Amino acid sequence: MPSSLQPASITHVSLGDRSYDIHVTSGAAGDFAERVTRAVPDLTHAVIVSDEAVLSDWAAPLAKDIADRGIRVSSLSIPSGESSKSIAQFDRLMQWMLSENCDRRSVLIAVGGGVIGDLAGFAAASFTRGIRFVQVPTTLLAMVDSSVGGKTGINLPGAKNMVGAFWQPSLVLADTDVLGTLPERSFLSGLAEVVKYGVIDDAPFFGWLEANATKLVARDQDALRHAISASCQSKASVVGADERETSGRRAILNYGHTFAHAIEATAGYGTLLHGEAVSIGMQMAARLAIALKLCDAGLLDRQTRLLEACQLPVTLASADVDAMLPVMMKDKKVAHGKLRFVLPTKIGHVKLVDEVDESLVRDAIHNCA
Amino acid sequence: MPSSLQPASITHVSLGDRSYDIHVTSGAAGDFAERVTRAVPDLTHAVIVSDEAVLSDWAAPLAKDIADRGIRVSSLSIPSGESSKSIAQFDRLMQWMLSENCDRRSVLIAVGGGVIGDLAGFAAASFTRGIRFVQVPTTLLAMVDSSVGGKTGINLPGAKNMVGAFWQPSLVLADTDVLGTLPERSFLSGLAEVVKYGVIDDAPFFGWLEANATKLVARDQDALRHAISASCQSKASVVGADERETSGRRAILNYGHTFAHAIEATAGYGTLLHGEAVSIGMQMAARLAIALKLCDAGLLDRQTRLLEACQLPVTLASADVDAMLPVMMKDKKVAHGKLRFVLPTKIGHVKLVDEVDESLVRDAIHNCA
């Protein structure tokens, strides 16, 4: 049991009594148990819910390290994939936690990608009306997006994240080692959200990404730590200003996502990875912004080149606009049937635009075909 | 559409930006739509979820009054009974809300007893990670207990309220008229929670109850308004001091409930009404307090006489102590397997007692047979 910790880049998410830290490390998984026990007082029962794909390499060693400290551990692995974000899987998880004698003092540790974090986070929010939880994201997408900010949830048929809670973790532990074995498509998909932070919030970071895309694609550890930390800092500042998505500020994180959710829903969940849909969605949003004269074509050019350097798709030949539009009307960012978009004005800046003409939305989708 | 409102006894629940009012009225259901629109800004879509038992007399007229103001209304009725507090019913409710194009600005109005309020409240807490909601309790139990304080939730097999959220309503509207048609057993059951407030928090109110039990049992409207308001004031002060049941203060509301939940679970949900189980549970708790020398036998005598005057059961011949104990060990008030009870020291005062000897718990149950 190490009592000293390896170096970490730590980002603080400032939310009053719900504040917490994000630790970004490389090769430091061996001290995760120590980090958990330091951040979570009175840990006597750890409930580890993991993606079955990372069970043996990541969840099982963490479970052993925690158990070695004399702490009771319950472990469950869940199938990878969006279909696990269902009410049926939520039901099974709740019943399993009950059978494991979980109570309000138990701490849930989610080890996996966004699917596991969202499902387990909602389980933590709901079991006995809320228990503490820790996120151990094992995909790039989860590290830079879903594990930070407290959004948890599951899907309904045809509508993503429709059921859930805002429930903040007590700690987020991200180690770049786990990305080494991530399938190529999944890894690259995560870069879409990284690019997003550059567009919406951080022009210098966008420039850094343009200079370092090759290193990132090659999974250079130093470059990854920087990209993950910078992304988390952007997200932390936005979430700290608008935890529950009420002021409009947090909505900027949805850049590209109104399109992306409609792409995912109409292509069938799982056909495209989330980040791939976000990449295409950002292209649609940028085209819509140009049509609305909010930005010039140069923004789209830079965004296109960076996404392509990250080996992400920038077009979708099969986009079904007639199927996508009704889904977009049901998006949570819609206020009673009026389409609302997050659109860029220049690199590093976006604005919320309400009541966009439907024909312009159709054109933006068509022009990405 | 009345622009002036009939008199109401109003109790304020003070919870910062989650504060709200409880209106207790008699014969004022005709102005509920006006009260809702005053308390809930920007109401454009009302989602009315009602107990099918009160659909025609209460939910339908309220739906019409709201629709007459040009506000879109979606209505759904749900079967009465504890079995509706299931994940399956929650799933159906979520999918129905999606099909009705609910969004984050929709407002859910729960019209019914505790089952509807708990289920619909959890739906409000979870749909798109939380929408506003209004409680219109139609049973005495819901008026004095479940509609106030933000506890929402559903059951797992063998464990009540195991899945849920703390989610405060924007308004609670209770009119004593609806109690006129309540079945006798259901009505009397609600009086158990009323008696509870006297024991745990308000000795003068306990005295008032002793003097007015006959009027209450006869459903005298003035007596009911006073009893409901006094109960809500006790609950509001406790909830205001400990919204999420973290400091221990809110736990006092569970007087009798650790026993009651075990009674309900082992007798099969629905065999005994919740209030009947609470009545017996308070008797078990008082006997346990006497065994622990926390109070004298006079407290049990007064409590017994008042509960009997309210025509509530004070014994349970069929109590199965061997079945009840394991359930009590899973109670949410248990901290990692240590039994914890709320026990009276004198009328109007209770304390939390940890690590009670199991044999004393067995005796308390046996002595109520």
Interface residues (C-beta under 8 A of the other chain):
Chain A: T44 H45 I87 F90 D91 M94 Q95 L98 N101 D103 R104 R105 A125 S126 F127 T128 R129 G130 K151 T152 G153 L156 P157 G158 A159 N161 M162 V163 G164 A165 F166 R244 E245 M329 K330 K332 V334 A335 H336 G337
Chain B: T44 H45 I87 F90 D91 M94 Q95 L98 N101 D103 R104 R105 A125 S126 F127 T128 R129 G130 K151 T152 G153 L156 P157 G158 A159 N161 M162 V163 G164 A165 F166 R244 E245 M329 K330 K332 V334 A335 H336 G337
